[in-house]
Amino acid sequence: LANALLRRAEEAERQALRDRLARTAGERDQAAQRLESFAAISDQWFWEIDADLRHVFSAESQVARAIFDGMDLAGKSIEELALAFGCDPFDRQWRAIRRTLAMQEPFDGFTFVLRDRRGGEHHLSVSGRPVFDAEGLFAGYRGVGASITDRMHREGAARATANRFEATLNALPDLLIEADHLGRYTRIYSDAGSAARLHDSDCLGRSFDEALPPEIAATFTEAMRIIERTGRAESLRYRSGDAWHELSGARRVPEAAEDAPGFVFLVRDVTADERQKERLRLLGKIVELMTNLASVVDAEQRVIWVNPAFEAHTGYRLDEIRGQPIAGLTRGEGTDPATVAIIEETIGRGEVCRAEILNRDSQGRPYWIDLNIHPLLGEAGEVQGYVSVETVITEQKRALADLEAAQQRMARIVEGAEVGTWEWMAGDDSLTVDSRWCEMLGYPLEELARPTLDWIFARVHPDDLPAVLDSRVAAHRNGGLVVAEFRLRHREGHWIWILSRGRIIRWGPDGVAESVAGVHIDISERKALEERVVTARNFFFNAMENSIAAIAVLNAKGELIFANSEAERILGLPRAQLLGQDHNLPNWQMTAFEGFPVADPASPFNIAVTTGQPVRGLRHGIVLPDGNRRILSVNAVPMQEEGELQVLCSFTDITDQLETLGQIRAALSHAEEASRSKSLFLANMSHEIRTPLNGVLGMAELLDNSLSEPRQKLMIRTIRNSGETLLSILNNILDMSKIEAGKFGLENVPFNPADLARQVEAVYAMKAEEKGLQFEVLIGLGGDAARMGDPHRILQILHNLLSNAVKFTDKGHVTMRLTCRAGKPLAVEVVDTGIGMTEEQAARVFDSFDQADGSVTRRFGGTGLGMSIVRQLVLLMGGEIAVSSRLGEGTRVQVSLPLPAAEQEVAPSVAPPAGAEPGFAGRRLLIADDSATNRLVLKEMLADTGAEVTLVEDGRQAVAAWTGGAFDLLLLDISMPVMDGLTALKQIREQEALRGSIPVPAVAVTANAMAHQVADYIVGGFDTHLAKPFRRNELLHAISTLLRRP
């Protein structure tokens, strides 16, 4: 019964051990599957050679199978491996490998080319590390090999390494050993196996120390101590030769006679497991050392594991990202959504995926990878996760982009340079050319794809053929460079010049060229230009030789090396004597224009050399060989000619010109004095005429307003019209004088064109009505749009045009049209049905002081300045004016003024209501004028305004009156005896400053109406200017404007 119970217990223990071994095998198989997956998708394989440098092991990767399929490599030496791979074991690469292996040194990146059994060519890169045993003795090499065919030829991706692990290890038979408490064998239960060979029947009755090797006996003794302490011992392994065994279960068991308890040991052969562990350890180490980025994710693509290379490149640590979606870590804005979709679709079907994609690291920096993703499948085929091996290809991508950019740039350069390319290979009598090469000769590429050498030589110009043939021979002496310029016959029969540049790019073993490539450049234009340059050079030489200016060239020493014929004439010496002479020859007695001697540094030559700048118009005197002293105007320019300093000098004899210039200056001085006298006369005339005219027009205006009897009204209006005519003549004369003197200025302010048209309409409608004429002013679209310009002068143009039209029209009509369309010039057209002009008269209409006919002047009056001033004003504004007329039918005048649009609109002016006059009740006005007439005019014009007026005769009285009382406004004449108006206002302003009072407004009332005079008045402190003669409304407007000002 006890034995039965013991056997049952032993069987239960054995079953428990089997279950534990099965779980251990499952875990081992899962780890093996993961590492096998890494190996299967890696683009590297693992190899091992022994101390005799003979092949021991190679991992079964895809690359290894592609290269070594069907080859028996076991035990082969390096030379045998080379021969097996179709390589020469004595070439440079294999000699280097053998040399490194013999020195037992690590090596990296040995590359070589081999052929597999099917003749396929492979580029390999091999790295290895020497292996030493525990005693430091050389034990061989372990290393990694990688196919770089994809990188070298870009023809495909690296294949994943194949599964190099064996199938799941089969369970080995267990060995059951019984021992007494002293560790002696009492019973052995065993099937055939490696463990049975160690523990055989000869061991019975012997102790572990007696029957087993010391290190194995020590394992059993250690198990016994553990059992004594804990009751059981498990998983104690030991090595027996090449085999490994494990004490999977050991415990104490009672003896049948209930003596001291014994021990039972369950021994399992775990040699395959240990070997698998060693392989896994080796593969794990290799994966850890891989430069590829490796990662493992679950079915939801959450991170399970990454290798150190992944951590180093991305900046993510495994403990930080474990469990996070890998897409959120590595994909960025630059990642192609289409590529992502393909990856997701492929791995979603459980298929292997290979792709290139742009990822980002932890700092957001982009990097390109070539990734290879394999699904991890469960027993039922379901996807449990994914393993990915990634090769960083950023540099390859950048290099490829650079290469493509360089190719595109080169293509653009070739296209932009308009060069034709050609290539010749040994053994071929024809050239490979491009379309541009053919186009130069007038052929399409399809018709002339591969021209033969004979075809080309037949089209070379006969005079150039020897040079072409010589250039081919000379290439062997010129480092392989082939250069020639020659003419080729175009398809249409004319000759074109070609620059052919080529280079021998491959030499044969006999020193003969095997391949030559180059370009053809059409240099016909350059050749034509060279001919033009020669022609131009001859032209310029002839021009210099025949120049009316003397030209000489001096070298760096100041010696003449060239002189034209004019230089010979001026200097009075033949060219043969001039060349080589110093520029400051003592015989010439060079002096300054004023007559004193010129020191050598002050000569034009030395100034140009010292400053490096051109010298212009220096005047020097020289004494000619005949003794005459002449004055020369000299120019000198430094220049470099073939690296040498030279000075180009040109000079002319200005002796006669200076004499003429003196006469011209005297005449000019006289003319300027006459002009000043004219200006002074006009200013005085203007002042002297305006002063009495102010009395005439002022009193006439006041009298006109007080008369009601028609006959008297007619007489007073005749007086006023005559005075206005006189004023217009005076203004025209002054304007013409300013225009001729170049002192006429234009304003540039915004104005409303339609407003100007309405102003002249109000003036000339009444005059036209008096003559029984039909009169109308038509304002086109855009007339109210503001323009920039001088409204006063434009108004003057309109007045002159309408004044002439009304004056010279006795019956019919006068029409003015004004158009001002956006983006177009301001256009004015005045049409009348007056007396008209002949073509000859119309041609002279713009001449000053000229009218179409003398009888016209006698009949209609006028100076003939009106149209001349209009034309000058139009030209000053950059515009155009045209006149068309027929005698007895009328005249048409068209004016176009290119005035820009104003940025801000100007509201049309609104005329004050009839009869409305400003009231100045309670206002005190101080008036100073030396003319009793003008004082009377001012007094009467202000009589009905309610203002309190104080009248004085000069500036001193004005200052005294202002000092004695407060005034709201000053009206001061400028030209007065005792003290003028400017001086009086200056003293008043000074007293105002001392009192700290507000300056009283002041109006300059003067006959000095020229622009520069008005400017002086404003600068002198006046607020505005009122020119004599003035109208009452102008006076009231000036006063009311200043009194309204805060």
PABA-648943 format. One record per residue (C-alpha): x negated, y, z negated. Coordinates in steps of 0.25 Angstrom, whole numbers, padded with zeros to 4 digits, always signed. Each point is the difference from the previous one (the first is absolute). Example, Ala and Ser with C-alpha at 12.3 -4.5 7.8 and 13.67 -1.06 7.14 Angstrom:
BEGIN
-0049-0018-0031;-0006+0014+0002;
This chain:
BEGIN
+0000+0000+0000;-0011+0009-0004;-0007-0002+0014;+0013+0002+0007;+0002+0013-0007;-0014+0004+0002;+0001-0003+0015;+0013+0008+0000;-0007+0011-0006;-0011-0001+0009;+0009+0000+0012;+0007+0012-0005;-0013+0007-0002;-0005-0004+0014;+0013+0006+0006;-0002+0013-0008;-0014+0001+0006;+0005-0003+0014;+0011+0011-0002;-0011+0010-0005;-0009-0004+0012;+0011+0002+0010;+0003+0014-0006;-0015+0003+0001;-0001-0005+0014;+0012+0009+0004;-0006+0012-0006;-0013-0004+0007;+0007-0002+0013;+0007+0014-0001;-0014+0007-0002;-0006-0008+0011;+0012+0004+0009;-0002+0014-0003;-0015+0000+0003;+0002-0009+0012;+0009+0011+0005;-0011+0011-0002;-0009-0009+0007;+0010-0003+0011;+0002+0015+0003;-0014+0005-0002;-0008+0004+0011;-0013-0006-0007;-0004-0014-0003;-0008-0006-0011;-0013-0009+0002;-0010-0007-0008;-0014-0006+0004;-0009-0008-0009;-0014+0003-0005;-0005-0007+0013;+0008+0011+0008;+0009-0011+0005;+0015+0002+0002;+0008-0005-0012;+0014+0007+0001;+0008+0010+0008;+0014+0004-0003;+0011-0004+0010;+0005+0014+0004;+0006+0004+0013;-0012+0006+0005;-0009-0012-0004;+0010-0009+0007;-0001+0009+0013;-0015-0001+0000;-0004-0013-0007;+0012-0009+0005;-0005-0014+0002;-0014+0003-0004;-0006-0009-0010;-0009+0010-0008;-0003-0008-0013;-0014-0001-0003;-0005+0008+0013;-0012+0009-0001;+0000+0015+0004;-0006-0004+0013;+0010-0011+0003;+0011+0010-0004;-0005+0010+0010;+0000-0011+0011;+0014-0005-0004;+0005+0014+0002;-0007+0002+0014;-0010+0010-0005;-0015+0000+0001;-0006-0003-0014;-0012+0008+0004;+0006+0013+0004;-0001+0013-0009;+0012-0002-0008;-0002-0015-0004;-0015+0003-0003;+0004+0011-0009;+0011-0009-0007;-0011-0011-0002;-0010+0009-0005;+0010+0006-0011;+0004-0014-0004;-0014-0004-0002;-0003+0012-0009;+0012-0004-0008;+0006+0014+0000;+0014+0005+0001;+0004+0005+0014;+0012+0008+0005;+0006+0002+0013;-0008-0009+0009;+0007+0001+0014;-0002-0010+0011;+0008-0005+0012;+0004-0015+0002;+0009-0008+0009;+0009-0011-0004;+0002-0013+0006;+0010+0006+0010;-0010+0011+0004;+0007+0011-0007;-0009+0011-0005;+0000+0005-0015;-0007+0011-0007;-0003-0004-0014;-0005+0008-0013;-0006-0009-0011;-0003+0004-0014;-0006-0010-0011;-0006-0001-0013;-0011-0010-0005;+0005-0009-0011;-0009-0005-0011;+0003-0011-0011;-0001+0001-0015;-0015-0002+0001;-0001+0011+0010;-0003-0009+0011;+0004+0004+0014;+0013-0009+0003;+0004+0006+0014;+0009+0012+0005;+0015+0003-0001;+0005+0011+0008;+0011+0006+0009;+0002+0001+0015;+0009+0008+0007;+0004+0001+0015;-0002+0015+0005;+0005-0003+0014;+0012+0008-0002;-0008+0012-0005;-0010-0002+0011;+0009-0002+0012;+0013+0005-0007;+0007-0012+0007;+0008-0006-0012;+0001-0001-0015;-0008-0009-0009;+0007-0013-0002;+0003-0003-0015;-0009-0011-0005;+0007-0014+0000;+0003-0008-0012;-0013-0006-0005;+0006-0007-0012;+0004-0014+0001;+0014-0005-0003;+0004-0001-0015;-0009-0010-0007;+0007-0014-0002;+0001-0004-0014;-0011-0009-0005;+0002-0012-0009;-0002+0002-0014;-0010-0007-0010;+0005-0004-0014;-0011-0002-0010;+0001-0004-0015;-0011+0002-0010;-0001-0002-0015;-0003+0011-0010;-0015-0002+0003;+0002+0003+0014;-0002-0014+0005;+0007-0006+0012;+0011-0009-0004;+0008-0001+0013;+0000+0005+0014;+0013+0001+0009;-0004+0004+0014;+0003+0000+0015;-0011+0001+0010;-0006+0014+0001;-0012+0008-0004;+0003+0000-0014;+0001-0015-0001;-0014-0001+0006;-0005+0008-0012;+0008-0007-0011;-0001-0014+0004;+0002-0013-0008;-0015+0000-0004;+0004+0012-0009;+0008-0008-0010;-0005+0000-0014;-0010+0011+0003;+0001+0014-0005;+0001+0012+0010;-0014+0004-0004;-0005-0014+0004;+0008-0002+0013;+0001+0014+0006;-0010+0010+0004;-0002+0011-0011;+0008+0011+0006;+0012-0009+0003;-0001-0006-0014;-0001+0014-0006;+0014+0003+0007;+0006-0013-0007;-0006+0004-0013;+0006+0014+0001;+0013-0006+0003;+0000-0009-0012;-0003+0012-0009;+0011+0008+0006;+0010-0011-0003;-0005-0001-0014;+0003+0014-0002;+0013+0002+0009;+0005-0014+0003;-0002+0001+0015;-0010+0005+0010;+0003+0004+0015;-0007+0005+0012;-0014-0003-0003;-0008-0002+0013;-0013-0006+0003;-0009-0003+0012;-0005-0014+0004;-0009+0001+0012;+0009+0006+0011;+0013-0003-0007;+0007+0008-0011;+0009-0006-0010;+0010+0006-0010;+0004-0005-0014;+0015+0004+0003;+0005-0006-0013;-0007-0005-0012;+0006-0003-0014;-0002-0009-0012;+0008-0013-0001;+0001-0010-0012;-0007-0013+0000;+0009-0012+0000;-0006-0004-0014;+0002+0013-0005;-0014+0002-0001;-0007+0014+0003;+0007+0006+0012;-0006-0001+0014;+0001+0009+0012;+0007-0001+0014;-0006+0008+0012;+0007+0002+0013;-0010+0003+0011;+0003+0006+0014;-0008+0001+0012;+0000+0015+0003;-0011+0001+0010;+0009+0005+0011;+0006+0010-0010;-0014+0005-0004;-0004+0001+0014;+0012+0008+0004;-0002+0009-0012;-0015+0002+0005;+0006+0003+0014;+0010+0010-0006;-0010+0007-0008;-0009+0001+0012;+0011+0005+0008;+0005+0010-0011;-0014+0005-0001;+0000+0002+0015;+0013+0007+0000;-0004+0009-0011;-0013+0004+0008;+0008+0002+0013;-0001+0013+0006;+0014-0002+0006;+0012+0005-0008;+0008-0011-0006;+0013+0000-0007;+0011-0010-0004;+0015+0005-0002;+0013-0007-0004;+0012-0002+0009;+0004+0014-0003;-0014+0005+0004;-0004+0004-0014;-0014-0001-0004;-0005-0013-0006;-0015+0001+0002;-0010+0009+0008;-0015-0003+0002;-0011+0010-0005;-0002+0005+0015;+0015+0004+0000;-0002+0008-0013;-0013+0006+0004;+0005+0005+0013;+0014+0005-0004;-0003+0005-0014;+0011-0009-0006;-0003-0009-0012;+0007-0014-0001;+0005+0003-0014;+0006+0013+0005;+0008-0005+0012;+0003-0014-0004;+0015-0002+0003;+0002+0013+0008;+0004-0001+0015;-0012+0001+0008;+0007+0008+0011;+0002+0011-0009;-0015+0000-0004;-0006-0001+0014;+0009+0006+0010;+0000+0016+0003;+0006+0010+0009;-0010-0004+0011;+0005-0015+0000;+0007-0003+0013;+0014-0004-0003;+0001-0009+0012;-0012-0008-0004;+0006-0002-0014;+0013-0005+0006;-0008-0010+0008;-0007-0005-0012;+0012-0001-0009;+0008-0007+0011;-0012-0010+0003;-0003-0004-0015;+0016+0000-0002;+0000-0012+0009;-0011-0007-0008;-0010+0002+0011;-0015+0004+0000;-0001+0015+0003;-0012+0007+0006;+0000+0015+0002;-0008+0013-0001;+0006+0011-0009;-0003+0013-0007;+0000-0001-0015;-0004+0010-0011;-0008-0002-0013;+0004+0005-0014;-0005+0014+0004;+0008+0001+0012;-0011-0002+0010;+0003-0008+0012;-0007-0012+0005;+0002-0010+0011;+0001-0015-0002;+0001-0012+0009;+0009-0009-0009;+0003-0015+0000;+0012-0004-0008;+0004-0015-0003;+0012-0004-0007;-0001-0009-0013;+0010-0011+0002;+0007-0008-0011;+0003-0015+0000;+0013+0002+0007;-0007+0010+0010;+0006+0012-0006;-0009+0013-0001;-0006+0002-0014;-0010+0011+0004;-0010+0005+0009;-0015+0000+0001;-0006+0011+0008;-0015+0002+0004;-0003+0014+0006;-0012+0005+0008;-0003+0014-0001;-0001+0006+0014;+0000+0015-0003;-0014+0002+0006;+0004-0009+0012;+0013+0008+0003;-0008+0013-0002;-0011-0005+0010;+0011-0005+0010;+0007+0014-0001;-0014+0006+0002;-0003-0009+0011;+0014+0003+0007;-0002+0015-0003;-0014+0000+0006;+0005-0008+0012;+0012+0010+0002;-0010+0011-0002;-0009-0006+0010;+0011-0002+0010;+0004+0015-0002;-0014+0004+0002;-0002-0008+0012;+0014+0005+0005;-0003+0015-0004;-0014-0001+0006;+0006-0005+0013;-0011-0010+0002;+0001-0013+0007;-0006-0012-0006;-0007-0012+0007;-0007-0013-0004;-0009-0010+0008;-0003-0014-0004;-0012-0008+0005;+0004-0010+0011;+0012+0009+0004;-0001+0009+0012;+0011+0009-0004;+0003+0010-0011;+0012+0000-0010;+0005+0014+0001;+0012+0008-0006;+0011+0008+0006;-0008+0014-0002;-0012-0006+0008;+0009-0003+0011;+0008+0013+0000;-0013+0008+0002;-0002-0007+0013;+0015+0001+0004;+0004-0014-0002;+0011-0007-0009;-0006-0010-0010;+0008-0011+0007;-0007+0002+0013;-0014+0002-0005;+0000-0009-0013;-0014-0006+0002;-0009+0007+0010;-0012-0007+0005;-0014+0007-0001;-0001-0001+0015;+0013+0008+0001;-0005+0011-0009;-0014+0001+0006;+0007+0002+0014;+0007+0012-0006;-0012+0007-0006;-0005+0012+0007;-0012-0005+0009;-0009+0011-0007;+0004-0005-0014;-0001-0015+0002;-0015-0001-0003;+0001+0007-0013;+0012-0009-0004;-0009-0012+0003;-0012+0006-0007;+0009+0002-0013;+0003-0015+0000;-0015-0003+0000;-0003+0011-0010;+0010-0006-0010;-0011-0010-0004;-0009+0011-0004;+0010+0009-0006;+0005-0009-0011;+0011-0006+0008;+0006+0014+0004;+0005+0002+0014;+0003+0014+0004;+0002+0006+0014;+0007+0011+0007;+0005-0002+0014;+0011+0002+0009;+0011-0010+0004;+0010+0001+0011;+0014+0002-0004;+0011-0008+0007;+0004+0013+0007;-0014+0001+0006;-0006+0012-0009;-0012-0002-0009;+0002+0000-0015;-0012+0002-0010;-0001-0012-0010;-0009+0000-0013;-0002-0015-0003;-0005-0004-0014;-0001-0014-0004;-0008-0009-0009;-0005-0014+0000;+0007-0006-0011;-0005-0015+0001;-0013-0005+0005;-0003-0014+0005;-0011-0008-0005;-0008+0003+0012;+0001+0015-0003;+0010+0002+0011;+0013+0008-0003;+0012-0009-0002;+0010+0011-0003;+0001+0015+0003;+0011+0009-0004;+0002+0015+0002;+0009+0011+0005;+0002+0009+0012;+0002+0015-0002;+0005+0008+0011;-0009+0012+0000;+0004+0006+0013;+0005+0013-0007;-0013+0000-0008;-0008-0001+0013;+0009+0011+0007;-0003+0008-0013;-0015-0002+0001;+0001+0005+0015;+0008+0012-0005;-0010+0003-0011;-0011+0000+0010;+0008+0009+0009;+0004+0009-0013;-0015+0000-0004;-0003+0005+0014;+0011+0010-0001;-0004+0005-0013;-0015+0001+0004;+0005+0008+0012;+0009+0009-0009;-0011+0003-0009;-0010+0003+0011;+0010+0009+0007;+0006+0006-0013;+0001+0015-0001;-0006-0002-0014;-0014-0003-0003;-0002-0014-0006;-0012-0005-0006;-0003-0012-0009;-0011+0000-0011;-0007-0012-0007;-0002-0001-0015;-0013+0009+0002;+0008+0011+0007;-0006-0003+0013;+0008+0002+0013;+0003-0014+0006;+0011+0005+0010;+0004+0013+0006;+0010+0003+0011;-0001+0009+0011;+0007+0012-0007;-0010-0002-0011;-0011+0002+0010;+0007+0013+0005;+0002+0006-0014;-0014-0003-0005;-0007+0004+0013;-0008-0013+0000;+0000-0012+0009;+0005-0013-0006;-0014-0006+0001;-0006+0011-0009;+0012-0001-0010;+0000-0015-0003;-0009-0002-0012;+0000+0014-0005;+0003+0004-0014;+0014+0006-0002;-0007+0012-0007;-0010+0003+0010;-0008+0012-0005;+0000+0006+0014;+0015+0001-0001;-0001+0009-0012;+0013-0005-0006;+0007+0011-0008;+0014+0001-0007;+0011+0008+0007;-0004+0012-0009;-0014-0001+0005;-0008-0005-0012;-0009-0013+0002;+0007-0013-0003;-0008-0010-0009;-0001-0014+0005;+0010-0006-0010;+0011+0010+0004;-0001-0005+0015;+0013-0007+0005;-0008-0013+0002;-0005+0000-0015;+0014+0004-0006;+0007-0011+0008;-0011-0010-0005;+0000+0004-0014;+0015+0001-0002;+0004-0011+0009;+0011+0009+0005;+0003+0007+0013;-0005+0014+0002;+0009+0009+0008;-0002+0014+0006;-0013+0004-0006;-0006+0012+0007;-0015+0001+0003;-0008+0009+0008;-0012-0005+0009;-0010+0006+0009;+0000-0006+0014;-0013-0002+0008;+0003+0013+0008;+0001+0008-0013;+0015+0002-0001;+0006-0002-0014;+0013-0008+0001;+0011-0004-0010;+0004-0015+0000;+0012-0006-0007;-0005-0014-0005;+0008-0012-0004;-0008-0012-0006;+0006-0014-0004;-0008-0011-0006;+0002-0014+0005;-0006-0014+0000;-0005-0006+0013;-0004-0015-0001;-0004+0003-0015;-0008+0012+0002;+0004+0014-0004;+0003+0010+0011;+0006+0014+0001;+0009+0004+0012;-0001+0015+0002;+0009+0009+0009;-0003+0014+0002;+0005+0012+0009;-0006+0013+0003;+0010+0010-0006;-0008+0013+0002;+0009+0005+0010;+0013-0005-0008;-0005+0008-0012;-0001+0013+0008;+0014-0003+0005;+0005-0003-0014;-0005+0013-0005;+0008+0007+0010;+0012-0009-0003;-0001+0003-0015;+0000+0015+0003;+0012-0001+0008;+0007-0009-0010;-0003+0009-0011;+0006+0011+0008;+0013-0008+0003;+0001-0004-0015;-0001+0015-0003;+0011+0003+0010;+0009-0011-0005;-0002+0005-0015;+0004+0014+0006;+0012-0006+0007;+0005-0007-0013;-0002+0013-0008;+0007+0008+0011;+0012-0010+0000;+0001+0000-0015;+0000+0015-0001;+0009+0001+0012;+0010-0010-0007;-0001+0008-0013;+0002+0013+0007;+0012-0005+0008;+0007-0008-0010;+0000+0011-0010;+0009+0010+0008;+0007-0011+0007;+0005-0004-0014;+0006+0013-0001;+0006+0000+0013;+0006-0014-0001;+0004+0001-0015;+0007+0013+0002;+0007-0005+0013;+0005-0013-0008;+0005+0009-0011;+0007+0010+0010;+0006-0012+0008;+0007-0005-0012;+0006+0013-0003;+0005+0004+0014;+0013-0005+0006;+0002+0008+0012;-0003-0009+0012;-0008+0010+0008;-0009+0003-0012;-0001-0015-0003;-0005-0002+0014;-0011+0011-0001;-0005-0005-0014;-0001-0014+0005;-0008+0005+0012;-0009+0006-0010;-0001-0013-0008;-0002-0009+0013;-0011+0009+0005;-0007-0001-0014;+0002-0015+0000;-0006-0001+0014;-0012+0009-0005;-0002-0009-0012;+0001-0013+0009;-0011+0006+0009;-0009+0004-0012;+0002-0015-0006;-0003-0006+0014;-0013+0008+0001;-0005-0004-0014;+0003-0014+0003;-0007-0001+0013;-0012+0007-0007;+0000-0011-0011;+0001-0011+0010;-0011+0005+0009;-0009+0002-0013;+0003-0014-0004;+0006+0005-0013;+0014-0005+0002;+0004-0010-0010;+0013-0009-0001;+0008-0004-0012;+0003-0015-0002;+0013+0000-0009;+0013-0008+0001;+0012+0008+0008;+0013-0003+0006;+0000+0002+0015;+0015+0002+0001;-0001+0011-0010;-0010+0008+0009;+0009-0002+0012;+0012+0006-0008;-0008+0012-0004;-0003+0003+0015;+0014-0003+0004;+0005+0011-0010;-0010+0010+0006;+0002-0002+0015;+0015-0003+0000;+0003+0014-0002;-0010+0005+0010;+0005-0010+0011;+0015+0005-0003;-0004+0014+0002;-0005-0004+0014;+0012-0008+0003;-0008-0013+0000;+0004-0014-0004;-0009-0004-0011;-0001-0013-0007;-0010-0008-0009;+0002-0015+0000;-0007-0008-0011;-0002-0015+0003;+0000-0012-0009;-0010+0001-0011;-0001+0015+0000;+0002+0000-0015;-0011-0010-0003;-0012+0007-0006;-0013+0002+0007;-0014+0005-0004;-0005+0012+0007;+0000+0016-0001;+0014+0004+0001;-0003+0015+0001;-0008-0003+0013;+0010-0009+0006;+0011+0011-0003;-0010+0009+0007;+0000-0009+0012;+0015-0001+0000;+0002+0015-0001;-0010+0003+0012;+0007-0011+0009;+0014+0005-0003;-0004+0015+0001;-0006-0002+0014;+0012-0008+0004;+0011+0010-0005;-0009+0012+0005;-0002-0006+0014;+0015-0005+0002;+0011+0010+0005;+0011-0010+0002;+0002-0015-0002;-0004-0007-0012;-0012-0003-0010;-0001-0013-0007;-0010-0006-0010;+0000-0015-0003;-0008-0005-0012;-0002-0015-0002;-0007-0007-0011;+0001-0015+0001;-0007-0009-0010;-0014-0004+0005;+0001+0010+0011;-0006+0015+0001;+0008+0012-0003;+0006+0004+0014;+0005+0014+0004;+0006+0004+0013;+0005+0014+0004;+0007+0001+0013;+0005+0013+0006;+0007+0005+0013;-0009+0013+0001;-0009+0006+0010;-0009-0012+0001;-0014+0000+0006;-0008-0005+0012;-0010-0011-0001;-0011+0010+0000;+0006+0008-0011;+0003-0012-0008;-0014-0004+0000;-0004+0013-0006;+0011+0001-0011;-0010-0004-0011;-0010+0010+0003;-0002+0011-0010;+0005+0014+0003;+0006-0005+0013;+0014-0001+0005;+0006-0006+0012;+0001+0014+0007;-0003+0014-0003;+0014+0004+0003;+0004-0010-0011;-0008+0008-0010;+0007+0013+0004;+0014-0006+0000;-0001-0009-0012;-0012+0005-0008;-0009-0009-0008;-0015-0002-0001;-0001-0014+0007;-0006-0006-0013;+0013-0008-0004;-0002-0012+0008;-0015+0000-0002;+0002+0000-0015;+0010-0011+0001;-0010-0009+0009;-0011+0003-0011;+0009-0004-0011;+0005-0013+0007;-0015-0004+0003;-0004+0003-0015;+0011-0010-0004;-0005-0011+0010;+0012+0002+0008;+0004+0002+0015;+0007+0011+0007;+0006+0000+0015;+0007+0010+0008;+0008-0002+0012;+0007+0011+0008;+0006+0004+0013;+0001+0015+0004;+0014+0005-0002;+0005-0013-0006;-0006+0000-0014;-0010-0006-0009;-0002-0013-0008;-0011+0000-0011;-0002-0013-0007;-0009-0001-0013;-0004-0013-0007;-0006+0000-0014;-0006-0013-0006;+0004+0004-0015;+0000-0012-0010;+0012-0003-0008;+0000+0006-0014;+0001-0010-0012;+0011+0008-0007;+0012+0006+0007;+0002+0015+0000;+0014+0005-0002;+0005+0010+0011;+0000+0014-0005;+0014+0006-0003;+0002+0015+0004;+0005+0009-0011;+0015+0004+0002;+0002+0012+0007;+0000+0013-0008;-0007-0007-0012;-0011+0008-0005;-0008-0003-0013;+0002+0010-0011;-0011+0005-0009;+0008+0008-0010;-0009+0003-0012;-0013-0004+0007;-0011+0010+0000;-0009+0001+0013;-0013+0007+0001;-0003+0004+0014;-0014+0006+0005;-0002+0005+0014;-0008+0012+0005;+0010+0002+0011;+0012+0009-0003;+0008-0007+0011;-0003-0014-0005;+0004+0004-0014;+0013+0006+0006;+0003-0013+0008;-0002-0008-0013;+0008+0009-0008;+0012+0000+0010;-0001-0015+0002;+0001-0003-0015;+0011+0011-0002;+0012-0009-0001;-0007-0011-0008;+0002+0006-0014;-0015+0000-0002;-0007+0011-0008;-0012+0004+0010;-0012+0008-0004;-0008+0006+0012;-0015+0004-0001;-0010+0004+0010;-0013-0008-0003;-0005-0011-0008;-0005+0008-0012;+0014+0006-0001;+0005-0014+0000;-0009-0005-0011;+0004+0012-0008;+0015-0002+0002;-0001-0015-0003;-0008+0004-0013;+0011+0009-0004;+0012-0009+0002;+0004-0015+0002;+0003-0004+0015;+0006-0013+0006;-0007+0001+0013;-0011+0008+0007;+0000+0003+0015;-0014+0006+0003;-0005+0005+0013;-0015-0005+0003;-0006+0012+0007;+0002+0012-0009;-0009+0012-0004;-0006+0002-0014;+0002-0015-0003;+0005-0011+0009;+0010-0011-0003;-0010-0011-0003;-0007+0008-0010;+0012+0005-0007;+0006-0014-0001;-0014-0005-0006;+0001+0011-0011;+0014-0004-0003;-0003-0015-0001;-0012+0003-0009;+0009+0008-0009;+0010-0011+0000;-0011-0010-0004;-0004+0009-0012;+0015+0001-0004;+0003-0015+0002;+0012+0004+0008;+0006-0008+0012;-0006+0006+0013;+0011+0008+0007;+0003-0005+0014;-0007+0009+0011;+0003+0001+0015;-0011+0005+0010;+0008+0010+0009;-0010+0003+0011;-0003+0002+0015;-0012-0009-0001;+0006-0012+0005;-0011-0009+0005;-0001-0013-0006;-0014+0002-0007;+0006+0012-0006;+0012-0006-0006;-0009-0011-0006;-0008+0010-0007;+0013+0006-0006;+0004-0013-0006;-0013-0003-0006;+0000+0015-0005;+0012-0004-0009;+0012+0004+0009;+0012-0010+0000;+0004+0002+0014;-0002+0009+0012;+0010+0009+0008;-0005+0005+0013;+0003+0013+0006;+0009+0002+0007;+0010-0008-0008;+0015-0002+0000;+0009+0003-0012;+0004-0015-0001;-0015-0003+0000;-0002+0010-0011;+0012-0005-0009;-0004-0015+0002;-0014+0003-0005;+0005+0007-0012;+0011-0010-0003;-0009-0012+0001;-0010+0006-0010;+0010+0005-0010;+0007-0014+0000;-0013-0007-0003;-0002-0004-0015;
